[in-house]
Amino acid sequence: MRPAAPPGILLRGGSVIGADGDPVRTDVVVDGGRIAAVAPPGTVDAPTSAQVVDCAGRLLMPGFVDAHSHAGSLVFEADVQLALLRQGVTTIVTGQDGVSPAPGDGGYAAEYFAAIDGPHPSYRGDGIAGLLATYDGTVPVNVATLVPAGTVRQLVCGDAPGPASGVQRGAMRALVRQGLVDGAVGLATGLDYVPGLHADTDELVDLCHEVAAVDALYVSHMRGGYESNVRAGLDEMASIVRGSGVRAHVSHLHAPVDLARRTLADLAATGTPLTFDAYPYSRGCTILSMLVLPPELAAPGTDGLARAVRSAEGCSTVQEAILERVLGRADLGTDWSDAMTLSHVPTDRYRQHQGSTVTDAATAEGTDPVSFVIDLLIAARLQVTAIMRVPHPRSATELAPLYRMPGHMAGSDGIFVGSHPHPRAYGTFATYLADHVRPGLLSWSEAVEHLSTTAVRHFRLGERGVLRPGAVADIVVVDQDRVAAASTYEAPMRPAVGIDDVLVAGRVVLRDGSLTGATPGTGLRRV
């Protein structure tokens, strides 16, 4: 049975951004899930019995797109839905960093990325098509997904290092091809994670031929290519683009702003334009095992690590490897253990240390930071996340030139697992509006582009991302003076304020700041 058409809605007395970039008083009429009219107040008739939403004094914007989300498995939970919608996010792009439940049975993602993505409640191992179907009419936001190259490689090659054989590459290409046929918006790699880090550039070029063939997007967490090393990561992406003809996108770009802008401009000048997403916070967050363990010990599960530290000699070797790894990270600095705050710890033995730095947790346990990290990772089966403080935070003013580049999109990299997540999950889009747009570092017109339209265009998300007749009615009502993030590093789970009314596909999903219970969201298939 086809779902009933959504009722008519009149968004009355608000403003939209006009052609000159200034707000213009406008009524917006929604009918049948799409925008029917955008006109001066009182000049158009609303559908009979239309619901009226008083938008006086507020700005209407197209629904925001989170270009890098880890909410795909947890979006069924009300608090996650509220966190997204209170920021104005109506669409999320998942499958990030090369790991996702589909394809396959979901076991690899559930083990390796459990601390980032959480468990999917209804995926049954039936591929990208089955994964996308889990969102149809069950959630209030739209969910797009990428084919996860790490999951694909693990299905074909396991966690084995080294290049894939020709037969293995063929099998991986077939999985990527099927995922794209099923509606995935592109291919994602995580080249600092196992087993994605074992894929060489030639293998990635091979997979991206499938992506280029349907004009989808290649999205990458680059190989060690962030901060001062950004040129290396971007150069590898450029090689993949030149070798395959694919369109490419950089995940969570963080680097010295002048270096990043110069490198992106250099590549664009040579015919290799790249888009990218970013979140307006200095600190990062990821699984602790990726930060501290050498690759051979960072595969899912803890058997390898537990065996390696069984003897005194082995334990010493692992400790030295950890120190070599963390001290070699320019994004942490020499006080690495003080720069890491434990975000998610899923074991009762150490759960009390969520929100503590590694230094403070080790001190409380009466041990040194390296020994503590080893014990913690074994006890938690590697399923620990950490927030990383950087030595040199960048202000909104410093970041603004990067965020004004035409290829920039907003992406939260938001992780909703655990009781002390990074505040970006609850505040990225509100922070953009409050700290970058309201002070004038970005205009409201630019905000529409960077928070919505650009992502819709590059990910091929359909007729949304604009406020015009015929477009899908994903609409956010923003109080320009009040919108702000409420989440902080100390209290990271507070929903944003200033966005109280949101429509998805013509249905009101957030009203007066509360969920309505409507679930018009869908698994977005590439168009």
N, C-alpha and C positions, 0 to 999 in steps of 0.2 A: 504494500500500500504506500502510495506517495504521501509524504508529509503535507499537512495543510499549509497553504500559503500564509506567510506571516501577515499580521494585521497592518493596516496603514498607520503611519506615524507622522505627526507634524512636529518638527524641531523648530520651535517658534522663538524669534527674537534674538537669536544669537548672531555671531559674525563669522565670516569666512575670510581667508586671505585673498584679496583681490589681485588683479593682474599687475598692479603697481607695488604689491607687497604690503599694502595697508589693509587693515580689517574693514570689512564692509558688512553692514547690517543685512541679514539674509534669513529667510525662512527656507528650510529644507524639507521637502516632502518625500517620504519613503513609502513605496507600495510594492508588494510582491517580492520583498527582499532586496530591491534595488532602489537607487535614488530616482525619483520621478521628476523632481523639479528643484531648482536652486534659483530663488527669485527674491526681489525686495519684499519686505514684510507686508502681508495682507494682499498680495497680488495674485496668489494662486489658491486654488481650492484643494483642500485635503480630502482624501478618501472618506466616504461616509463612515461615521463612528471611529474615525482615526484617534489614536492615543496622542495626546498633546504633551510634549516635554518642553517646559519653559527654560529656554537657554539664554535669557536676557543677561547681558554682562559677561557672557562666556564665549569662547572661541570654538568653532567646529573644525575638526581636523580629521583627515582619513586615518583609520586605525593603524597603529604602529606595528612594525614588523621586527621581531627580535631575530636578527640574522644569524645569531649563534646561541642556541638554547640547549640546555640539558634538562628540560622539563618534560620531554616526550613520554616518559614512563610515569611521571607523577602528576601530570596535568588533570588526572581524574580526581585529584584531591581538592577539596573546597578551598583550603588555605593557599594552595598554589594558584588556583584560578583567581582568587581574590588578589593575590600579589601581582599577577600579570595585569588584570583588568584595572586595578587602581593606578597602574602606570600608563594605561591606554594601549597595552599590547593586545592586539586581536589576532595575530598570526605569529607562530614560532617556527623556526627552521631547525630541525633536529638531525640526528645521525652524525653529530659533530665529532671531530678528532679521530675519525676512522673506526669508531666503536658504536654499535647499536644492536638491539635484539635481532633484527632481521638484516640479511637472510640467516638461515640456520634456525636452531631451536632456542636461541636466546641464552644458552648456557654460558658462552664465553663472556658476553657483556655482563651477565648477572654476576659472574665471578670477578672479572677484572675491573669493571667500571661500576661496581655496586655502590661505591662511595661517591660517585659522581652522578650517575643517572638514576639509581634506585631500581627496584623491580617493577617490570610492567605487569599489570594485573590480569591482562586478558589476551596477550599475544600467544598464539598457539603453534608457532613454528612454520607458518604458511607464507613466508617471504614478505617482500615489501608490500605487495598487494594486500596481504592479510593484516600487516601492521597498520597501513593507512585506513583500512576498514574499521579498525578498533575505535577510530575517532569520529566516524560518521554519526552525527546525531547524539553523541554521548558526552560531549564537552562543550563549553561555551566559547572556545576559541578555535581557530584553524591551526592545523598541524601539517607542515610539509616535512619531508625527510630526504636526506642524502643517502646514497649507497655507501656504507662504511667500508673503506678499503682494508682496514685492519681486520675486521670481522671476516671479510672475504678471504684475506690471506690466511687467517687462522683456520678457516674451513678447509682450505686446499693444502696448505703447507704446515699446519700446526704452528708451534712457536719456534721452528727451526730457523737458525740464522742462515745467511748466505743467499745468493740469488736464486730465484725460482727457475725451474727448468721450462723449456718450451711447452711441454704438456701442461705443467702447472699454470703457466701464464694463460694458456688457452682456456683452462677451466675457470680461472679468475675472470677473464674477459666475458665468458658466458654468464657468470653470475652478475657482473656489472650490467651487461646488456639486458638481462631479464629484469633487474631492478629498475632500470630506466624505462623499459616497456611498462612496468607495473605503475609508473608514475613518479618515481624519485626525481628530484629537481637537480641532481648532479651526483658527484662523487666526492667523498671526504677522506682525507688522510690525516693521520696523527703521527708525524715522523719522529717524535720523541718517545712514543709509546711502543710497547711490544704487542704484536710483531711488526707494526708498521715501520719501525726504525730499520728493519732488515731489508726493506724494499729499496732497490737502487733506482737511480733516475731512469734508466732504460725500462725497467718494469713499470714505473709510473707513466711514462710516455705511452707504453703499450696499452695500459688500461684507459688512458685518456683519449685514445683513438675512438673508443666506444662513446665517450662523453661528447666529443666533438661531433660525432656523426649525427647526433640529435640536437646539437646546439645547447646542451646543458652546461652546467658550471662545475669546474674543478675547484674545490675548497680545501685549503690545507693549513693545518697547524704545522708550521715549517720545521725543518730539521735543524734544531739548535740555532735557528736563525732569528733571534730576537735581541733586543737591546743593542749593544755595540756591534753584534755580529749579524745585524739585519741584512747587510749586503749579501752575505753568503746564502741565506735562506731565499731571498728574493731572486738571486741569480739562478738558483736551482729551479725555482718556479718559472723563470723566463725560459730556461732550457726545455722544460716540459711543454710550455706553450708553443715554442718554436718547433719542437719535435712532433707535436700532435695536432696543432691548430686549435686547441681547446681555449675557451674563455676561462680565466682563472681569478681566484679570490683568496685573499690572505685572512686567516682567522686571527682574531684578537691581536691586532698589530700593536706592539708596544716597543718603543725604541726612542733614542734621541730624536726629537721632532725634526730638526734640520736634516739629519742623516736620512731619516725615513722619507721625507718629502723630496730630497735631492735624488735619492735612489729610485723612487717611484717615477719621478719626472724623467730621469735618464732612460728608464725602461720604456716609458710611454713614447719618448722621442725616437726610439729605435723600433717602434711598432709593436711593443708588448705592454699594453695598458693593463693594469691590475686593479681590481676593486679590493676593498678591505673592510673589516668591521673592527670596532674598538669599543671599550667601555670606559667611562670617565672616572676611573679610579687608578691610583698608583699601584696598589697591591694586587698581586695575582692569587690564584688558588688552584690547586690540582692535587692529584694523589701523591702522597708522601713517597711511595716507592719509586716513582719516576724521578723525583728530585734527588734521592739519596743513594739508590742502589744501582750497581752496574747492570747492564741489560740482561746478562745471563742469570741474574738472581731476581729480576723484576717481573718474570712471567707470572700469570695468575696462579694463586695458591702459594703455600709457604714451604713446601717440601724442600725445594732447592736451598732456600735461605737457612732453614733449620738444619739441614745436613752440613752446610758450609761452615756453620759456627759450632758444630758438635765437639770439635777438638780445640784445644787452646791455640794451636797453630792456625787452624782455619778461622777461628774467631778473630785473631789478630789480623789475618789477611783481609777479612771482610771489613773490619774497622778501618784499616788503612785505605781500602777502596772507597769507603763512604767519605772519609775525610778528603781524599783526593777529589772526589766528585763535587762535594758541596763547596770546598774552598776554590774550586775552579769556576764556580758560577758567579759571574760579575753582577748578576741581578740580586744576589743575596749579601755579598760582602763577607768579611772575615768573621763577623759575629753571627754566623749562619743560624745557630740554634736559638739565638734571641730574636732573629728575624722571622722565624717560623712559629705561627700560632696554630695549634691543633683545632681543626674545624669539626671533623666528624671522627669519632672513635667508637666503633660498634661492639666493644667488648666490656663487660662489667668490670673487669679487673682494672681498666684504665679510663673508664668513661668519665670519671671526675675531672680529668685533665682537659676536657673540651673547653676551649677558650683560653687555655694557658699556653705560654710559649714552651718550646721544647726545653729551653734552659730551666724554666721554673718547674716544669713537670719532672725533669731529671733530678733536680735538687730535692723535690718533695719525695721522690722515690729513693733518695740516697745513693744516686749513681751518676755517671757522667752522661752527657747528651748522646754520644754514639752508642753506648751500651743500651741506653734507654730506647733509642730508636729501633734497634735490633729486636729487643724484647717486645716492644709495642707492635711492630709489624708482624712478628710471628704470632702473637696472641690474637691479633685482629685479622689474620690471613691477608695481610697487605691492604685491607680495605679501610685506609685512613686517608683523610684529606688534610691539607695544611694551607693556611693563608701565609703568603710571603710578603714581608715588608721590604721595599726596595731602598737602597742607600740614598737615592736622590729623587724624591717625589716631584712630580711635575704639576704645576698649577693649571687651572682652567685657561688662564691667559696664554700660558706656554703651549697648551695642547690645541688651542683654537685654530691655528693655521693648518694643522693636520686634519682637523675635523671639517674644515671648509673645502678640502679637496673634493673634486666631483665624484671620485670613486668611493668615498666614505659612506658606510652604513653604521647604524647603531646595532651593537650585539652585546648582550649582557654577559655571555659565558656563565649564566647564572646556574648555581648548584643549590638545590633545595633539600639535599640530604643532610641530616644531622641537626643538632640544636644550636650550633654556632656557625652558620654559613657565612660566606662573604656577603656583605650588604648589597653587592651589585645585583643579586637575584631579585631583591625587593625594591631597588632604587635607581637602576641605570637610566631609564627613560625620564623619570621625574628629575633626576640630577641633570641630564642634558637640558631640560627645559628651564630649571631653576638657576643653574650655574653657568650655562652657556648662552641660552636664548634670551632669557629675561634681562640679563645685563647688557645684551647687544653684541656679544662675541659671535653669535649666529643670529640671523634674522628669523622671524617666524616662518617666512616663506622658505628659507633654507631648512628649517626644522622639518617641514613637510617632506622635502626631498630626502633628507638624510635619515629620518626616522620611519619613512614609509615608502615613498614612490620609488626611490632608487633600488631598494631591495625587491619590490614587486617586479620591477622591470628586469633586473638581472637574474632573479630566480625563476622568472616566468610564472608568476602567481595569479594570473588572471586579471579580470577587470575590477581591480580594487586599487587602493593607494591614491585615489583622486576623489574629489567631490564634484561630480558632474552627472547629469542625467544619463541613466543606463548603467552606471557603475554599481558594483555590489556595495550594499549599504553597511560597510564596516566603518563606523563613525565614533569619534571620541569627542566628548564635550569637556573643554579645558578651562578652568579658572586661571587665567594668565597670571594674576597677582598672587595666587595662593599655592599653585602647584609646587611641590617639593618632595624630596625623599625624606622619609622619617627614619629609615634604617641607618644604623651606624655600625662601626666595628664592635662596639661594646654591646649594642642592642640591634642585631642585624635582621630581625624578623618583623619589623614594624612596616605595615603597608604604607605606600605613599599617600599623600593628601593632594587635593586640588583637582582630581578627576573622579567625579561621582556618577556620571552617566555614560554608558558605552553601549553601542549597538554592534551586533555581528549578524551579517546577512539579513538585516532588517528587523531583527528581534532585540529587544532591550535585555541585555545580560547583566548589566550593572545599573542599579537605580538608587539614587541617594546614597551611594557608597556601599551598597550591599548587593550580593548576588541575588538574581531573581529566580534562579533555578532553571532558566531556559538553556537549552543545549543545542544551538544551531550550528555549532562548529563542525568542521569536516576535515577529513584527511585530504589535503590539497594535492592533486595530481598535476604534474607539469603540463603547461599548455603552450 
